Amino acid sequence: MSAPQAKVALWEDVVLRTIAVYKLLHGLFFIGVGFGLLHLRHHNIVEFLNTYVILPYHLNPESRLVDWLLDKAQEVTSHRLTIAGYAAFIYAALFLVEGIGLYLRKRWAEYVVVIVTASLLPLEFYEIYLKLAWWKFAVVLGNVLILLYLIHRLMLDSRIKQAADKTP
């Protein structure tokens, strides 16, 4: 038998559900990335980039950036694409578990989101350090706000539980 859920204010429920939808959308995105990477295993990556990126977007094939991209694409093997595809599926599963757990208002999901988000923040800060971009900053800011909110909720809930345990 599970413990009864604590009643929460409507705005807290809306915030938790919003975070859950955000996590679920991340999960769906990484499912698409995983299938895309696995689909590319059987294609020539350089030819794919030329056909679907460089020519349709009228990129200059003589550009240093395009040349660098094509050089890197030649180094990509089928094995690397397979590993990256499976990694994307694992990442998607993690986001989906977080999102479903938060949507169902499971306390363990709040802990999982705090642990995973906090563990990935150093990588996100490093990404910003390498090259500052407004969208990277917005993602990191959103993740920090989610982390702070959930830590606040978990600490507040533990204080309420402690106070309830002390009352006779």
N, C-alpha and C positions, 0 to 999 in steps of 0.2 A: 504494500500500500504506500502510495507516495504522500509526502507531506503537503498540506494545503498551500496553495500559492498565496502570497501576500497581496493584498489589494494595492493597486497603484493608481496614481492620478491619470486622467485621460491623456495629458500631455506627455507623461512618461511612456505610456503605451504607444503613442504616436511616434515618439523618438525611437523606441526599441524596434517598432515595425519598420520605420524608415531605414534604420541601420540594417535590419534583416533584408529588406529589398535591395539595398546597396550591395550587400554580400552575395545575394542570389544572382544579381546581375553580373557581378564579378565571376561567379561560378559559370554562368552561361557563356560569358566571353571566353573563358579559358577552355571550355569544352569546344568552342568553335576554333580556337587556336590549335588545340590538340588535333582535331580532325584535319585542319588545314596542313599542319606539319606532317601528319602521317600520309596525307594525300600527295604531298610534294616528294615523298621518298622515291617515287617512281618517275620523277621528271628531272630534266636537266634544269637546274636552278638558274643558270645564266640565261638560257633560252627563255625560261618562264619570265624572268625579270625584263628581258628585252621586249617580249611580246605583250606583257600585261602591265608593265610599269613605265619603262623608258620611252617606248614609242607612243603609247596612248597619251601620256602626259607631256610629250614633246620635250623631254629632257635631252640636253646636249650630251651625246655619247662621248665627246672628247673632254668633258668636264672631269676634273680631278676626283670629285665626289663619286660620280658615276663609275669612273674607272676603278676607284678603290672598292666600291660596292661590288662590282663584277669580279674583282680579284678575290675578295672575301667569299663570294658566292661559289667560286670554283673550289674552295677548300671545304665546303660543306659536303659531308658524305651522307649516304642513306642511313648509316648507323647513328650519326649525330642527330639527324632529323627524327629518327625513331625514339631515341632517348629524350629529346626535347618534347616530342609529342606526348610521351607517357608522363613526363614531368608536368606538363600542362594539365593532363587529366588528374594527376594527384593534387595539384594546386586547386583545380576546379572542385574536386571532392571536398577538400578542406573548406573552401568558401561556401559550398552548398550545405555542409554540415553546420557551419556557423550560422548561415542564414536561416535554415530550417529551425535550428535550435532557438535562435532569438525570436523568430516569428511565433514559435510555440511557447515562448516565455520560459524557457528552461534555464535554470540558474547555471548549470554546467556550461552552457553555451556562452554566457557572459565571461566566465573564466577562460574558456578557449579563445575567445576573441581578444581578451586582454593579453594572454600569453603570446598568441601568434602575432598580433599587431605590434606589441612591444619588441618581439624578437626580430621583426622585419624593419623596424624604424632605422636602425643603424645603416642598413643597405640603402634605404630611401634618402637618408641624409647624405650618404656618400654620393649618390646619384646627383643630388643637388649641388654638391661640392664640385663634381666633375664639370657639370654644365647647368647653370641656373636657367630654368624655364618656368614661366608662370604656371603651366599646367602641372609640372612636378611639384611646385610649391603648394598648389591648391590640393593635390592629392595628399601630400604629407600633412598639411594643415588639417584636412578632413580626418585623417587617421589619428592625429594627435588629439583632436576634439572628441572623437569616438572613444579613444583610450581613456581620456580624462573623465568623460561622462560615465563610462562603465566602472572605472575604479571608484568614482564617487558613489555610484549606486551600490557596489559591492560592500564598500566600507560602511555606508549608511545602513544597509540591510543587516550587516553583522552587528552593528551597535544596537539596532532595534531588537534583534534576536537575543543579544546578551541582556538587555534590559528586561525583556519578557521572561528570560530564564531566572532572573534574580527575584522577580515578584513571586510571593508565595501563593 
